[in-house]
């Protein structure tokens, strides 16, 4: 299980290129530094913000909480624990808020 390992990834996005002073859409790639986390289990957490998703997840026996900016017109609610792995790449390191509530890292049925 990977928890906060610094990696260099290739990011592809759409941008504007120019040819003879005429703009046209084109794909651009760049190298970015990201921090890799493998969360299992994970869940959504309550957030009123229409521009933020909020989550909690377990990685390496610790519980992490993070959010990222994204359009969410009704905010996010408290969701159930999802017992699947989520590979998440963060722009910066994520701080632990305590121990994972599940001893073996899985969801108790």
Secondary structure, 3 states (H helix, E strand, C coil): CCEEEEEEEEEEEEEEEEECCEEEEEEEEEEEEEEEEEECCEEECCECCCCEEEEEEEECCEEEEEEEECCCCCCECCCCCECCCEEEEECCCCCEEEECCCCCCCCCC
